[in-house]
């Protein structure tokens, strides 16, 4: 199957990577350069799912996802640090919320959760003060731009292509064509993808509104992800 993915951020590239690994022919289109928007300009936190409602899809994806991402970074030698984080409470109201968070984390399957005494907190965070502190050891940080370029290499390794500086102006739901533009010229690429997946963050609706499938009210042939 030929699949077109619009968006070269973490969602678009991760989607393209997984689909290409299943043996499908993938083309990813990014209007700027990889990681030039939100995916490459954030705090780089590896969220482990402490805050999410137990049993929810968010919790499941966060807990499984952070472990898979850490393993992926280790295998591919991507800069990351599973440094953990400390959540502190400084009032009776915050204390109640902290205990609920600890319970959520435990129900979500997080490992190594523990409360720190004052000496342990001071050793870890000398300038922090708290009535009670919770250590979440599975939290970490990562260089997401390096993750993105590693995903790009994975796609290309499986015979996929990633087109940078290639803006998608619209998608023909009937002909399966993407109207693209590059600096100084416009061109239409007749690649006849069977599916287009739109995963370009805040630009999702702009691209979808310009697709003929959306204009006809069609529900198939275009998928959007934020």
DODRENDO-540151 format. One record per residue (C-alpha): residue in one letter; chain; x, y, z. Coordinates in steps of 0.25 Angstrom, whole numbers. Example, Ala and Ser with C-alpha at 12.3 -4.5 7.8 and 13.67 -1.06 7.14 Angstrom:
REM residues 2
badren: a tormi: A u: 49 v: -18 w: 31 $
badren: s tormi: A u: 55 v: -4 w: 29 $
***
This chain:
REM residues 226
badren: x tormi: A u: 0 v: 0 w: 0 $
badren: x tormi: A u: 5 v: 14 w: -3 $
badren: x tormi: A u: 3 v: 24 w: 8 $
badren: x tormi: A u: 5 v: 39 w: 9 $
badren: x tormi: A u: 7 v: 46 w: 22 $
badren: x tormi: A u: 6 v: 61 w: 23 $
badren: x tormi: A u: 15 v: 66 w: 34 $
badren: x tormi: A u: 29 v: 64 w: 38 $
badren: x tormi: A u: 28 v: 65 w: 53 $
badren: x tormi: A u: 28 v: 54 w: 64 $
badren: x tormi: A u: 14 v: 50 w: 60 $
badren: x tormi: A u: 16 v: 49 w: 45 $
badren: x tormi: A u: 30 v: 43 w: 45 $
badren: x tormi: A u: 26 v: 33 w: 56 $
badren: x tormi: A u: 14 v: 29 w: 48 $
badren: x tormi: A u: 22 v: 28 w: 35 $
badren: x tormi: A u: 33 v: 20 w: 42 $
badren: x tormi: A u: 23 v: 9 w: 47 $
badren: x tormi: A u: 15 v: 8 w: 34 $
badren: x tormi: A u: 28 v: 7 w: 26 $
badren: x tormi: A u: 33 v: -4 w: 36 $
badren: x tormi: A u: 21 v: -12 w: 32 $
badren: x tormi: A u: 25 v: -12 w: 18 $
badren: x tormi: A u: 17 v: -1 w: 12 $
badren: x tormi: A u: 22 v: 10 w: 3 $
badren: x tormi: A u: 22 v: 23 w: 11 $
badren: x tormi: A u: 25 v: 37 w: 6 $
badren: x tormi: A u: 25 v: 48 w: 17 $
badren: x tormi: A u: 23 v: 63 w: 13 $
badren: x tormi: A u: 28 v: 74 w: 22 $
badren: x tormi: A u: 26 v: 89 w: 18 $
badren: x tormi: A u: 39 v: 94 w: 25 $
badren: x tormi: A u: 50 v: 85 w: 31 $
badren: x tormi: A u: 48 v: 74 w: 41 $
badren: x tormi: A u: 47 v: 78 w: 55 $
badren: x tormi: A u: 45 v: 93 w: 52 $
badren: x tormi: A u: 32 v: 94 w: 59 $
badren: x tormi: A u: 27 v: 89 w: 72 $
badren: x tormi: A u: 33 v: 75 w: 72 $
badren: x tormi: A u: 47 v: 81 w: 71 $
badren: x tormi: A u: 44 v: 93 w: 80 $
badren: x tormi: A u: 40 v: 88 w: 94 $
badren: x tormi: A u: 45 v: 84 w: 108 $
badren: x tormi: A u: 49 v: 71 w: 103 $
badren: x tormi: A u: 42 v: 64 w: 114 $
badren: x tormi: A u: 39 v: 49 w: 114 $
badren: x tormi: A u: 26 v: 48 w: 121 $
badren: x tormi: A u: 23 v: 35 w: 128 $
badren: x tormi: A u: 8 v: 36 w: 131 $
badren: x tormi: A u: 7 v: 41 w: 146 $
badren: x tormi: A u: -4 v: 50 w: 144 $
badren: x tormi: A u: -13 v: 42 w: 135 $
badren: x tormi: A u: -26 v: 35 w: 139 $
badren: x tormi: A u: -23 v: 20 w: 142 $
badren: x tormi: A u: -29 v: 11 w: 131 $
badren: x tormi: A u: -29 v: 22 w: 121 $
badren: x tormi: A u: -23 v: 22 w: 107 $
badren: x tormi: A u: -14 v: 34 w: 111 $
badren: x tormi: A u: -9 v: 26 w: 123 $
badren: x tormi: A u: -6 v: 13 w: 115 $
badren: x tormi: A u: 1 v: 21 w: 104 $
badren: x tormi: A u: 9 v: 29 w: 113 $
badren: x tormi: A u: 14 v: 18 w: 122 $
badren: x tormi: A u: 17 v: 8 w: 110 $
badren: x tormi: A u: 22 v: 20 w: 101 $
badren: x tormi: A u: 32 v: 26 w: 111 $
badren: x tormi: A u: 39 v: 12 w: 112 $
badren: x tormi: A u: 39 v: 9 w: 97 $
badren: x tormi: A u: 45 v: 23 w: 95 $
badren: x tormi: A u: 56 v: 21 w: 105 $
badren: x tormi: A u: 59 v: 7 w: 99 $
badren: x tormi: A u: 59 v: 13 w: 85 $
badren: x tormi: A u: 69 v: 24 w: 89 $
badren: x tormi: A u: 78 v: 14 w: 96 $
badren: x tormi: A u: 78 v: 5 w: 83 $
badren: x tormi: A u: 80 v: 17 w: 74 $
badren: x tormi: A u: 90 v: 25 w: 83 $
badren: x tormi: A u: 81 v: 37 w: 84 $
badren: x tormi: A u: 84 v: 47 w: 95 $
badren: x tormi: A u: 75 v: 45 w: 107 $
badren: x tormi: A u: 75 v: 45 w: 122 $
badren: x tormi: A u: 65 v: 37 w: 131 $
badren: x tormi: A u: 67 v: 47 w: 142 $
badren: x tormi: A u: 54 v: 46 w: 149 $
badren: x tormi: A u: 46 v: 57 w: 154 $
badren: x tormi: A u: 41 v: 62 w: 168 $
badren: x tormi: A u: 27 v: 66 w: 171 $
badren: x tormi: A u: 26 v: 75 w: 183 $
badren: x tormi: A u: 14 v: 79 w: 192 $
badren: x tormi: A u: 15 v: 92 w: 201 $
badren: x tormi: A u: 1 v: 92 w: 207 $
badren: x tormi: A u: -10 v: 83 w: 212 $
badren: x tormi: A u: -18 v: 84 w: 199 $
badren: x tormi: A u: -5 v: 81 w: 191 $
badren: x tormi: A u: -2 v: 70 w: 200 $
badren: x tormi: A u: -15 v: 63 w: 197 $
badren: x tormi: A u: -13 v: 65 w: 182 $
badren: x tormi: A u: 1 v: 59 w: 183 $
badren: x tormi: A u: -4 v: 47 w: 190 $
badren: x tormi: A u: -15 v: 45 w: 179 $
badren: x tormi: A u: -4 v: 47 w: 168 $
badren: x tormi: A u: 5 v: 36 w: 175 $
badren: x tormi: A u: -7 v: 27 w: 175 $
badren: x tormi: A u: -10 v: 29 w: 161 $
badren: x tormi: A u: 4 v: 26 w: 157 $
badren: x tormi: A u: 4 v: 13 w: 165 $
badren: x tormi: A u: -9 v: 9 w: 158 $
badren: x tormi: A u: -3 v: 13 w: 145 $
badren: x tormi: A u: 9 v: 3 w: 147 $
badren: x tormi: A u: 20 v: 13 w: 149 $
badren: x tormi: A u: 32 v: 7 w: 156 $
badren: x tormi: A u: 40 v: 13 w: 167 $
badren: x tormi: A u: 31 v: 23 w: 173 $
badren: x tormi: A u: 35 v: 28 w: 186 $
badren: x tormi: A u: 34 v: 39 w: 196 $
badren: x tormi: A u: 46 v: 47 w: 200 $
badren: x tormi: A u: 49 v: 52 w: 214 $
badren: x tormi: A u: 55 v: 66 w: 216 $
badren: x tormi: A u: 70 v: 61 w: 215 $
badren: x tormi: A u: 67 v: 53 w: 202 $
badren: x tormi: A u: 60 v: 64 w: 196 $
badren: x tormi: A u: 71 v: 74 w: 200 $
badren: x tormi: A u: 82 v: 65 w: 194 $
badren: x tormi: A u: 74 v: 64 w: 181 $
badren: x tormi: A u: 69 v: 78 w: 180 $
badren: x tormi: A u: 76 v: 87 w: 189 $
badren: x tormi: A u: 67 v: 99 w: 187 $
badren: x tormi: A u: 54 v: 92 w: 188 $
badren: x tormi: A u: 45 v: 93 w: 201 $
badren: x tormi: A u: 33 v: 84 w: 203 $
badren: x tormi: A u: 24 v: 78 w: 213 $
badren: x tormi: A u: 25 v: 65 w: 205 $
badren: x tormi: A u: 32 v: 61 w: 192 $
badren: x tormi: A u: 30 v: 50 w: 182 $
badren: x tormi: A u: 41 v: 44 w: 174 $
badren: x tormi: A u: 36 v: 39 w: 160 $
badren: x tormi: A u: 49 v: 32 w: 155 $
badren: x tormi: A u: 44 v: 28 w: 141 $
badren: x tormi: A u: 42 v: 43 w: 136 $
badren: x tormi: A u: 53 v: 48 w: 127 $
badren: x tormi: A u: 58 v: 57 w: 116 $
badren: x tormi: A u: 62 v: 55 w: 102 $
badren: x tormi: A u: 67 v: 62 w: 90 $
badren: x tormi: A u: 55 v: 61 w: 81 $
badren: x tormi: A u: 61 v: 67 w: 68 $
badren: x tormi: A u: 71 v: 55 w: 69 $
badren: x tormi: A u: 59 v: 46 w: 70 $
badren: x tormi: A u: 52 v: 52 w: 58 $
badren: x tormi: A u: 64 v: 50 w: 49 $
badren: x tormi: A u: 66 v: 36 w: 54 $
badren: x tormi: A u: 51 v: 33 w: 50 $
badren: x tormi: A u: 55 v: 39 w: 37 $
badren: x tormi: A u: 66 v: 30 w: 35 $
badren: x tormi: A u: 57 v: 18 w: 39 $
badren: x tormi: A u: 47 v: 22 w: 28 $
badren: x tormi: A u: 58 v: 23 w: 17 $
badren: x tormi: A u: 64 v: 10 w: 22 $
badren: x tormi: A u: 50 v: 3 w: 18 $
badren: x tormi: A u: 50 v: 10 w: 5 $
badren: x tormi: A u: 41 v: 21 w: 9 $
badren: x tormi: A u: 44 v: 36 w: 6 $
badren: x tormi: A u: 43 v: 49 w: 14 $
badren: x tormi: A u: 41 v: 62 w: 6 $
badren: x tormi: A u: 45 v: 74 w: 13 $
badren: x tormi: A u: 42 v: 88 w: 8 $
badren: x tormi: A u: 30 v: 82 w: 2 $
badren: x tormi: A u: 17 v: 89 w: 5 $
badren: x tormi: A u: 4 v: 81 w: 3 $
badren: x tormi: A u: -7 v: 91 w: -2 $
badren: x tormi: A u: -18 v: 81 w: -4 $
badren: x tormi: A u: -21 v: 66 w: -6 $
badren: x tormi: A u: -30 v: 60 w: -17 $
badren: x tormi: A u: -38 v: 49 w: -11 $
badren: x tormi: A u: -42 v: 44 w: -24 $
badren: x tormi: A u: -28 v: 44 w: -31 $
badren: x tormi: A u: -20 v: 42 w: -19 $
badren: x tormi: A u: -11 v: 54 w: -23 $
badren: x tormi: A u: -4 v: 64 w: -14 $
badren: x tormi: A u: -2 v: 78 w: -19 $
badren: x tormi: A u: 12 v: 82 w: -14 $
badren: x tormi: A u: 20 v: 94 w: -15 $
badren: x tormi: A u: 35 v: 96 w: -13 $
badren: x tormi: A u: 43 v: 109 w: -14 $
badren: x tormi: A u: 42 v: 116 w: -28 $
badren: x tormi: A u: 33 v: 106 w: -34 $
badren: x tormi: A u: 20 v: 98 w: -32 $
badren: x tormi: A u: 18 v: 83 w: -36 $
badren: x tormi: A u: 8 v: 72 w: -35 $
badren: x tormi: A u: 13 v: 59 w: -31 $
badren: x tormi: A u: 5 v: 47 w: -37 $
badren: x tormi: A u: 8 v: 37 w: -27 $
badren: x tormi: A u: -6 v: 32 w: -25 $
badren: x tormi: A u: -5 v: 28 w: -10 $
badren: x tormi: A u: -17 v: 20 w: -5 $
badren: x tormi: A u: -17 v: 27 w: 8 $
badren: x tormi: A u: -13 v: 41 w: 12 $
badren: x tormi: A u: -10 v: 43 w: 27 $
badren: x tormi: A u: -10 v: 57 w: 32 $
badren: x tormi: A u: -2 v: 59 w: 44 $
badren: x tormi: A u: 3 v: 73 w: 44 $
badren: x tormi: A u: -2 v: 79 w: 57 $
badren: x tormi: A u: -8 v: 92 w: 57 $
badren: x tormi: A u: -8 v: 92 w: 42 $
badren: x tormi: A u: -17 v: 79 w: 41 $
badren: x tormi: A u: -30 v: 86 w: 38 $
badren: x tormi: A u: -24 v: 95 w: 28 $
badren: x tormi: A u: -19 v: 84 w: 20 $
badren: x tormi: A u: -32 v: 76 w: 22 $
badren: x tormi: A u: -41 v: 88 w: 18 $
badren: x tormi: A u: -33 v: 88 w: 5 $
badren: x tormi: A u: -35 v: 74 w: 1 $
badren: x tormi: A u: -46 v: 70 w: -8 $
badren: x tormi: A u: -50 v: 58 w: 0 $
badren: x tormi: A u: -53 v: 68 w: 12 $
badren: x tormi: A u: -61 v: 77 w: 2 $
badren: x tormi: A u: -70 v: 65 w: -2 $
badren: x tormi: A u: -72 v: 61 w: 13 $
badren: x tormi: A u: -65 v: 48 w: 11 $
badren: x tormi: A u: -60 v: 41 w: 23 $
badren: x tormi: A u: -50 v: 31 w: 16 $
badren: x tormi: A u: -37 v: 34 w: 10 $
badren: x tormi: A u: -32 v: 45 w: 19 $
badren: x tormi: A u: -28 v: 43 w: 34 $
badren: x tormi: A u: -24 v: 55 w: 43 $
badren: x tormi: A u: -16 v: 54 w: 56 $
badren: x tormi: A u: -12 v: 65 w: 66 $
***
